[in-house]
């Protein structure tokens, strides 16, 4: 039996299945999921689990290099936005209009995780990344500028 971290089989399978730059969405209780094959439903009750709780667990299991949230989250739910920024220490949080998040990123997502969160504009998009230390450790490899900072980090 797994000792700690994410115990949900579908979520662990999804994380292991992610390829570089593929998207996973951590959604609130109201996130629309049109393609049921993408849906990982963790919602048990209101605020159980929260979007932030799931992000914290995924943070320990998955390497990601982009975080995208709705601009409205930053404007109208600044406490949640700040928490997302604080948890996403190895990359900046990008914002896009909520409509763009829903129309562009949700359909592109490989998986959509539905939480019990009742968080206005609480959805979070993560773009899977690589462990730059491992990918660029071979002799003769040159680390591109956009990976240089991350190559020094322990992922």
C-alpha positions as CSV (number, residue, x, y, z in Angstrom):
1,X,0.0,0.0,0.0
2,X,1.2,3.5,-0.8
3,X,2.5,5.2,2.4
4,X,1.4,8.9,1.8
5,X,0.4,11.5,-0.7
6,X,-2.2,10.9,-3.3
7,X,-4.1,7.6,-2.7
8,X,-6.7,8.0,-5.5
9,X,-5.8,5.5,-8.2
10,X,-7.2,7.6,-11.1
11,X,-5.4,10.7,-10.1
12,X,-2.1,8.9,-9.7
13,X,-2.6,7.2,-13.0
14,X,-3.3,10.6,-14.6
15,X,-0.2,12.2,-13.2
16,X,2.0,9.3,-14.4
17,X,0.4,9.5,-17.8
18,X,1.2,13.2,-18.3
19,X,3.6,14.1,-21.0
20,X,5.6,17.3,-21.4
21,X,3.4,20.4,-21.8
22,X,0.2,18.4,-21.5
23,X,-2.5,20.1,-19.3
24,X,-4.3,19.0,-16.2
25,X,-7.0,21.1,-14.7
26,X,-7.8,21.3,-10.9
27,X,-11.3,22.4,-11.0
28,X,-13.8,23.6,-8.4
29,X,-17.1,21.8,-7.8
30,X,-18.7,23.6,-10.8
31,X,-16.1,22.9,-13.4
32,X,-17.8,21.6,-16.6
33,X,-16.4,18.4,-17.9
34,X,-17.8,17.6,-21.3
35,X,-15.6,14.6,-22.0
36,X,-16.2,12.1,-19.2
37,X,-13.0,10.2,-20.1
38,X,-11.0,13.2,-18.9
39,X,-13.0,13.5,-15.6
40,X,-11.4,12.6,-12.2
41,X,-14.1,13.3,-9.7
42,X,-12.7,13.8,-6.2
43,X,-15.7,15.9,-4.9
44,X,-17.1,14.4,-1.7
45,X,-18.9,17.4,-0.2
46,X,-18.7,21.2,-0.1
47,X,-15.0,22.1,0.3
48,X,-14.0,18.5,0.6
49,X,-11.4,18.4,-0.9
50,X,-10.6,22.0,-1.7
51,X,-8.8,23.1,-4.9
52,X,-5.8,24.1,-2.8
53,X,-5.6,20.8,-1.0
54,X,-5.5,19.0,-4.3
55,X,-2.9,21.4,-5.7
56,X,-0.7,20.8,-2.7
57,X,-0.9,17.0,-3.2
58,X,-0.2,17.3,-6.9
59,X,2.7,19.6,-6.2
60,X,4.4,16.7,-4.4
61,X,3.8,14.2,-7.2
62,X,4.1,16.1,-10.5
63,X,6.6,18.4,-12.2
64,X,4.8,21.3,-13.9
65,X,6.3,24.4,-15.6
66,X,3.2,26.6,-16.1
67,X,0.3,27.5,-13.9
68,X,-2.7,29.3,-15.5
69,X,-5.7,30.8,-13.7
70,X,-8.4,33.3,-14.6
71,X,-7.7,37.0,-14.4
72,X,-10.9,37.2,-12.4
73,X,-9.3,35.0,-9.7
74,X,-6.6,37.6,-9.2
75,X,-9.1,40.4,-9.1
76,X,-12.0,38.9,-7.2
77,X,-10.5,36.1,-5.2
78,X,-7.1,37.5,-4.3
79,X,-6.6,35.3,-1.2
80,X,-7.0,32.1,-3.3
81,X,-4.8,33.7,-6.1
82,X,-2.0,34.5,-3.6
83,X,-2.2,30.9,-2.1
84,X,-1.8,29.5,-5.7
85,X,1.2,31.8,-6.3
86,X,2.7,30.8,-2.9
87,X,2.4,27.1,-3.7
88,X,3.8,27.5,-7.3
89,X,7.3,28.5,-6.3
90,X,9.1,27.2,-9.4
91,X,7.1,29.1,-12.0
92,X,5.0,32.3,-12.2
93,X,1.3,32.1,-12.3
94,X,-0.1,33.3,-15.6
95,X,-3.6,34.8,-15.9
96,X,-6.0,34.7,-18.8
97,X,-9.6,35.9,-19.0
98,X,-12.0,33.4,-17.5
99,X,-13.8,32.8,-20.8
100,X,-10.4,31.9,-22.4
101,X,-9.6,29.5,-19.6
102,X,-13.0,27.8,-20.1
103,X,-13.0,27.8,-24.0
104,X,-9.3,27.1,-24.7
105,X,-7.7,25.3,-21.8
106,X,-10.5,23.0,-20.6
107,X,-10.9,21.4,-24.0
108,X,-7.1,21.0,-24.3
109,X,-6.8,19.4,-20.9
110,X,-5.8,15.7,-20.8
111,X,-7.5,15.4,-17.4
112,X,-9.9,17.5,-15.4
113,X,-9.9,17.0,-11.6
114,X,-13.2,18.0,-10.0
115,X,-12.9,19.0,-6.3
116,X,-15.5,19.9,-3.8
117,X,-14.1,23.5,-3.8
118,X,-16.6,26.4,-3.8
119,X,-14.0,28.9,-4.8
120,X,-14.9,31.8,-7.2
121,X,-12.8,31.5,-10.3
122,X,-10.9,28.8,-8.4
123,X,-9.8,26.6,-11.4
124,X,-6.1,26.0,-11.9
125,X,-4.4,24.8,-15.1
126,X,-1.1,23.0,-14.8
127,X,1.2,22.3,-17.8
128,X,3.3,19.3,-17.2
129,X,7.1,19.9,-17.2
130,X,10.3,18.1,-17.2
131,X,13.0,17.6,-14.5
132,X,15.6,19.9,-16.1
133,X,18.4,18.5,-13.9
134,X,17.9,15.1,-15.4
135,X,17.2,16.1,-19.0
136,X,20.3,18.3,-19.4
137,X,22.9,16.5,-17.2
138,X,24.5,14.7,-20.1
139,X,28.0,15.9,-21.1
140,X,27.8,18.3,-24.0
141,X,24.1,19.3,-23.5
142,X,23.5,23.0,-23.3
143,X,20.7,24.2,-21.0
144,X,18.3,26.6,-22.9
145,X,17.8,30.0,-21.1
146,X,14.2,29.2,-20.2
147,X,15.4,26.0,-18.3
148,X,18.5,27.5,-16.8
149,X,16.8,28.6,-13.5
150,X,15.0,25.3,-13.2
151,X,18.1,23.2,-14.0
152,X,19.5,24.4,-10.7
153,X,16.4,23.4,-8.7
154,X,15.6,20.2,-7.1
155,X,12.3,19.1,-8.5
